[in-house]
Amino acid sequence: MRSPASVTFPTVLRNAVEKVGISRRVADFTLSIGMTMGSCGAVLNYTIVVLFLAQAGGVDLTIGQVVLGMALAILLNMGTITVPGGFPVVAMFLATSVGLPIEAVGLLIAVDWFTGVLRTFLNVNGDTLVAMLVAQNTNEIDRDVYNGTKSVTTEEIDLEERRETFERADAAD
């Protein structure tokens, strides 16, 4: 089982080409990288978790603790992006690393599914925006498709054909 962002990848890839007009070459590269490394929604969530736990526990954080929490959020996110249900482990690790009470993590687990939907929304839209910027700078965006005056279709993405690539990427994490 994969995270929601991983599950949406084939649809996002197809929509980037067919509805936005990004070339397949740029979409393949940027969206793949974005899915594994550019999960801004999860990083923001983990940073907010650190601040919430501090507030819930009545702990005043130093600037160093906030920076440490943000840095750990970035690193932990890269290691757990495709791990479903990895939030409690990351939240507990962040809490103990920054010296925060872990009791409030239970409250966060209850709402993790809902925030997961919002994280996926941020990640998918952020990845698509980056793909659009790269396509614009490399002149690989079809303005007619973007404006809706032309339609293109991509071949169906064969997941079996890409399975080996996904497995190598997962092993690299």
C-alpha positions as CSV (number, residue, x, y, z in Angstrom):
1,M,0.0,0.0,0.0
2,R,1.3,3.4,-0.9
3,S,0.6,6.9,0.4
4,P,-2.2,8.9,-1.3
5,A,0.3,11.0,-3.3
6,S,1.8,7.8,-4.7
7,V,-1.5,6.4,-5.6
8,T,-2.5,9.6,-7.5
9,F,0.7,9.6,-9.5
10,P,-0.5,8.0,-12.7
11,T,-3.6,10.3,-12.8
12,V,-1.5,13.4,-12.1
13,L,1.0,12.5,-14.8
14,R,-1.8,12.0,-17.4
15,N,-3.5,15.2,-16.4
16,A,-0.3,17.2,-16.6
17,V,0.2,16.1,-20.2
18,E,-3.4,16.0,-21.4
19,K,-4.9,19.0,-19.6
20,V,-2.0,21.3,-18.8
21,G,0.1,20.7,-21.9
22,I,3.4,19.7,-20.2
23,S,5.6,17.5,-22.4
24,R,5.7,13.9,-21.3
25,R,9.5,14.1,-20.8
26,V,9.2,17.0,-18.4
27,A,6.2,15.5,-16.6
28,D,7.9,12.2,-16.1
29,F,11.0,13.7,-14.6
30,T,9.6,16.5,-12.4
31,L,6.5,14.8,-11.1
32,S,8.6,11.7,-10.1
33,I,11.1,13.8,-8.3
34,G,8.4,15.9,-6.7
35,M,6.5,12.8,-5.4
36,T,9.5,11.5,-3.6
37,M,11.3,14.6,-2.4
38,G,9.1,17.6,-2.7
39,S,6.3,16.9,-0.3
40,C,5.8,20.4,1.0
41,G,2.4,19.5,2.5
42,A,3.9,16.8,4.8
43,V,6.8,19.0,5.8
44,L,4.4,21.8,6.7
45,N,2.3,19.3,8.7
46,Y,5.3,18.0,10.6
47,T,6.4,21.5,11.4
48,I,3.0,22.4,12.7
49,V,3.0,19.2,14.8
50,V,6.1,20.4,16.6
51,L,4.5,23.8,17.3
52,F,1.2,22.2,18.4
53,L,3.0,19.7,20.7
54,A,4.9,22.6,22.3
55,Q,1.8,24.6,22.8
56,A,-0.2,21.6,24.1
57,G,2.6,20.8,26.6
58,G,3.2,24.4,27.6
59,V,6.8,24.3,26.4
60,D,8.5,27.4,25.1
61,L,10.7,26.5,22.2
62,T,14.0,28.1,21.4
63,I,14.8,29.2,17.9
64,G,17.3,26.3,17.8
65,Q,14.6,23.8,18.7
66,V,12.3,25.2,16.0
67,V,15.0,25.0,13.4
68,L,15.9,21.4,14.5
69,G,12.2,20.5,14.3
70,M,12.0,21.9,10.8
71,A,15.2,20.2,9.6
72,L,14.1,16.8,11.1
73,A,10.7,17.3,9.4
74,I,12.4,17.6,6.0
75,L,14.6,14.6,6.5
76,L,12.0,12.4,8.0
77,N,9.5,13.3,5.3
78,M,11.9,12.1,2.6
79,G,12.3,8.8,4.3
80,T,8.6,8.2,5.0
81,I,6.7,9.7,2.0
82,T,5.5,6.4,0.6
83,V,4.9,4.8,4.0
84,P,1.2,4.7,4.8
85,G,0.4,5.3,8.4
86,G,4.0,6.6,9.1
87,F,2.7,9.8,10.8
88,P,2.6,8.5,14.4
89,V,6.2,7.3,14.2
90,V,7.4,10.6,12.8
91,A,5.4,12.6,15.3
92,M,6.8,10.6,18.2
93,F,10.3,10.9,16.9
94,L,10.0,14.7,16.4
95,A,8.5,15.1,19.9
96,T,11.3,13.3,21.6
97,S,14.0,14.9,19.5
98,V,12.9,18.4,20.4
99,G,12.1,17.6,24.0
100,L,8.3,17.8,23.8
101,P,5.6,15.8,25.5
102,I,4.4,12.8,23.4
103,E,1.0,12.5,25.1
104,A,-0.6,14.9,22.6
105,V,0.4,12.8,19.6
106,G,-2.7,10.7,20.2
107,L,-4.9,13.7,19.4
108,L,-3.0,14.2,16.2
109,I,-3.4,10.6,15.1
110,A,-7.2,11.0,15.3
111,V,-7.2,13.7,12.6
112,D,-4.3,12.4,10.5
113,W,-6.5,10.9,7.8
114,F,-8.1,14.3,7.2
115,T,-4.9,16.2,7.2
116,G,-3.5,13.5,4.8
117,V,-6.0,14.5,2.2
118,L,-4.9,18.2,2.5
119,R,-1.2,17.2,2.3
120,T,-1.9,15.2,-0.9
121,F,-3.7,18.2,-2.3
122,L,-0.7,20.5,-1.6
123,N,1.8,18.0,-2.9
124,V,0.0,17.2,-6.1
125,N,-0.6,20.8,-6.9
126,G,2.9,21.9,-5.9
127,D,4.4,19.2,-8.1
128,T,2.3,20.2,-11.0
129,L,3.2,23.8,-10.6
130,V,6.9,23.0,-10.6
131,A,6.4,20.8,-13.7
132,M,4.7,23.8,-15.4
133,L,7.6,26.1,-14.5
134,V,10.2,23.7,-15.8
135,A,8.1,23.1,-19.0
136,Q,7.8,26.9,-19.5
137,N,11.6,27.4,-19.1
138,T,12.5,24.6,-21.4
139,N,9.8,25.5,-23.9
140,E,8.1,22.2,-23.5
141,I,4.6,23.3,-22.7
142,D,1.8,23.3,-25.3
143,R,-0.1,26.6,-24.8
144,D,-3.0,25.4,-27.0
145,V,-3.6,22.4,-24.6
146,Y,-3.2,24.7,-21.6
147,N,-5.7,27.2,-23.1
148,G,-8.1,24.4,-23.9
149,T,-8.1,24.9,-27.7
150,K,-6.5,21.6,-28.4
151,S,-6.6,18.2,-26.8
152,V,-4.0,15.5,-26.6
153,T,-4.1,12.0,-25.2
154,T,-1.3,10.1,-23.7
155,E,-0.9,6.4,-23.9
156,E,-2.1,4.6,-20.9
157,I,0.6,4.4,-18.3
158,D,1.7,0.8,-17.9
159,L,2.5,0.3,-14.2
160,E,4.1,-3.1,-14.8
161,E,6.5,-1.5,-17.2
162,R,7.5,1.0,-14.6
163,R,7.4,-1.3,-11.6
164,E,11.2,-1.9,-11.7
165,T,11.8,1.8,-11.7
166,F,9.5,2.4,-8.8
167,E,11.1,-0.5,-6.8
168,R,14.6,1.0,-7.4
169,A,13.3,4.4,-6.2
170,D,11.8,2.8,-3.1
171,A,15.0,0.9,-2.4
172,A,16.9,4.2,-2.6
173,D,14.7,5.7,0.0
